[in-house]
């Protein structure tokens, strides 16, 4: 026979609630300077205090899109919560250990060091450079290279802010400066800042757009994207046929892929207005417009492209653009 619950246990069971219902999503944003509150991820929590101090890790490839930095891990700590936004501070980076081990081979020299520097705005940062020589070298050579790299790092940090130091470490400028300084001592195969760590914060820089300005810009971009997608769907509904629906889907896909691309006029576009005026005249003389070509099926467009001697790869919009050139 099952054991009966006491009155207190039954009351506690009735009062038990689902904690997940009270949790909400927070948007993790990069620091204001130099990354302008860039959206880097999301986290879930019940209150603001629950996510304070959390450390979010991501690769530099995910952050900047640079494929060559896929082995670099960036670390951001949540220091402030404003509404649904979790604002962070960059607390360091590190190279993945397997990538570092692959750089070290037999008959090569490895030179490690630990350098603590203070930036002009009062941030105390620990930097760990790594130098790998072409061949094995003497201990005295390693000591000279280690001293030279430490001198370069301290000199650079003493005249730079924390944000400038971040850009130099992640962008490779500091590594290039160290390599140029130590190559006169001994040839180096590779020079990297394998790890950095923020030990003490300083004066926070208030440069850059505010969070409200970032929200307004993101809302404007979302509205533009939504309007473009609605226009593509409306054009597909006006025209019947499978080919038109396929063209609308491809157009929406191309809009989504190019939503973050900002086109700036080049000097050739500014200096050649006559060519721009001649382009619509060429379209009128051919008797075909972009709208009429988009109504055709992709197979028909491919046949026309082959007859015209242009490339047939890409979406319908790409083929139409080549035919109208």
N, C-alpha and C positions, 0 to 999 in steps of 0.2 A: 504493500500500500504506500502510495506517495506521501512524502512528508508535507504537512500543511504549513503554509507560510504564515508568519506572524503578521500582526496588524501593521507594524512599522515597515516590514518588507513589502507588503502589498501597497502601502502608500508610496514607498520609494519607487516601486515599479511603475506606478501610475504617473509619477512626476518625471520619470526618465524621458529625456528628449533626444532627438537626433541632432548632434552637434554639427553635422555637415550642412544642415539647412541654414545655420547662422553664418557660415563661412562665405566669403566673397573673393572675387578675383581682383588682384592689383596688377597694374602695368608697371613693369620695371623699366626705368629710364636711366640712360648713361648720364654722367655729370654735365652740368650746364656748359662748362668750358673745359675742353675745346669741342665737345661733341653735341652741343645744343639739344640736350634732353632727348637724345635718340632712343627710340623704343627698341629694347633688346630682349624682352621676354615678359613672362607673366608668372605670378605666384599666387597661392591661395592662403587665406588666413581668416581668422575670426574677428580679430581687432587689429588696430594699427600697431599695438605693442607686440603682437605675436610675430610680426614680420620684421620688426626693427632688429638690426644686427645680422640679418641673414646674408650669406655670401652667395652670389650667383656667378657661376663659371660658364664660359663659352669660349670657343676657339676664335682666333682672330680672323679666320676665313669667314665664319658666320657673321662677324661684326662688320668687316670691311669688304668682304667679297674677294679678297686676295687669296688665290689658291695656293700660292707658295708659303702662306703662313698658317697652314692647316694644323701644324704641330705646336702652335703657340696658344697657351691657355691664358685668358684674361679673367681677372677676379674683380668683382664689384660688390661692395658691402652697402646694404640699405641703411641710410643715415637719417632719412626724413620721409614722412608720408604726408602727402597733400591730396586729400580726396581719395581718388582711386589710383593715384600715381605714387609709386615707391621710388624716391630719388636716391641715387647711389653715389658712392665715392670710389674711384679707382684705387685699389689697394695692392696691386702688383700683378705680375705676369710670370709665367714659367714655361720653359720648353719641356715637352714630354720626354721622359727618361729614355724611352726606346729610340727616339730620334737622336738624342745625344750619344747614346751608346753606339749607334751606327756610324757616327763621325770618327770614332776613335778606333784605329787599327794598329796592328803591329808595326813597329819601327816608326811610329809617329810620336811626337811629344805633346803632352797635355799640360796646360797651364791654367790653374784656377786661382781665383782671388775673391775677396770680399771687401767691398768699399762702402763705407757709410758717408753720405753727403747730405748737406743742408742747402736747400734752394733759397732763392731770394725772398720768397714769400713764407719761409719758415717751416717747410715740410722736411722731415727727416726720413731719408730713403736709404735702404740697403740695396746695393747693386752688386751682382755677382757675374763678372765677365768670364768668358771661357775662350782660350786661344789654343788652336791646334796647329802645330808646326808640320812642315813637310816631312822632316826626319827627326830622329832623336837628337836632343841637344843637351849641353852641359847644364848643371844646376845654376852656375853663374849667369848663363844666358837667360835662363828662366827668370831669375831674380831681376835682371835688368828689364825684361819685357813686362814683368809684373809691376815693377815700380813705374815704368813709363805709362802703362795703361791706367794705373791708379791716378797718376798726375793728370792725364787727359780727362778722366771722369770727374775729378774734383774741380778742375778748372772750368769744365763745361757747366756743371751744376751750380757753381758759385755765381754765375752770371745769367742763370735761366730760372724761370718760374717752374712750378711743378707741372703745369700743363705742357709747357715747351719741352720739359724733360721726358714726359710721356710720349710725345710725338717723336722725339729723337730716338728713344729706345725702341718703339714699335715700328717706326718707319725705316730704321737702319742708318740714320745719319750719324749717330754716336758710334756705331760699329765701324762705319767707314773711316771716321776720324781716328779711331784706335788703330785700325789696320794700316793706315798711312803712316802713323807715328812709329809703329813697331817693326815695319818691314825693313827698315834700315838696320835693325839689330839682328833679325833672323827671319827668313821667309816663312810666312804663315799660310796655311791651307784654308783656315776658316777662323773668323773672329765673331763671336756672338755675345749678346747680353742674355745669358741663359735664365736669369731669374732676377726679379726685383720685388721689393717688399716695402710697404709704407709702414714705418715705425711710429711716426708721430705727425699729426696734422698741423697745419699752419693757418695762414689767413686765406679764406676762401675767396676766389676771384668771382666777381659779380658781372663779368662781361658776357655778352651773348644775349639772345632773345629770351624773353620771359616765358614761363610755362603757359600763360594765357595766349601769347602769340603763337606758340607751337600748337596749341589746341585749335586755334582758328585756322592755321595753315593746313593742319591735318583734315579738319572738317571741309575746307574748301577743296582739297584734293579728292576726298571721298565723294563730294557732291559732283565734281566734274566727271569722275569715273562712272558714277551712277547715271548721269545724264547721257554719257556716250553709249553705255550699255542699253539704256532705254531707247535711244535713237536707233541702234542697230536692231533691236527686237521689233520696233515699230516698222522699220523698213522691211523686215522679213514677213511681218503679218500683212502688209499691203500687197506683197507679191506672193502668189501661190506657187507651190512646187518644191520638190526636195532640194533642188540645187540652190534656191534662194535661202532656205533654212540653213543649209550647209555654209553658205556664204556669210550669213549673219553670225553663225557660231564661230567661224574663223575670224571674222572681224572683231568679235568680242574677245577672242583669245589674244589677238594682236594688241588690242587696247589694254588688256590686263598686263601683258608683258612689257609694254612701253609706258606704263603709267608714271614711272619714276624718272623717265628720260626727259631732260630739259634741253631743248634745241636752242642754240644761240646762232645768230646770223654771222656767217663768215665774211671775210673781206671780198671774196669772189662774188658772193650774193649781193653785197652792197655795190660793187663796182660794175656789175653787169645787169642793169635793169632792162636793157634791150632784149636779152635772152629770155627774161621772164615774160615780156610782152609777146615774144614770138611763140611761146609755148602754147597759149590758148588758141592762137591762130592756126597752129599745126593740128591741134585736136579738131577744130571746126572743119578744116579742109579734109581730114580723113573721114569725117562723117560719123565717127564713133566717140562717145563720151565715156567717162568712167562709170556712170550709172548704167548705161546700156551694156557695157562689158561685164559688170558685176552681176547682171541678171542671167548671164549665160552660165551653163554648167561648167564644172572644172574641166571635164574632158574636152569640151569645145574650145575652152581657153587654151588648153595644152596644144591642141591641133593648130590654133592660130599662132601660138608662140613658136611652134616648130616651123610653120610656114614663113613667119617673119624672121626666123633665125635668132631668136632670143632664148635665154635660159627658161626652163620649165619647172625649176624647183621652187619650193616655198608655197605660201598660201595663195589664194585667188587674188588677194590685194597686191601681193608682190608681182604676180604675172601681169596683172592689169597695169601696174606702174611701169613695167618694162615695155609693154606694148605701146603705151602712150608717150614714151620717151622719144 
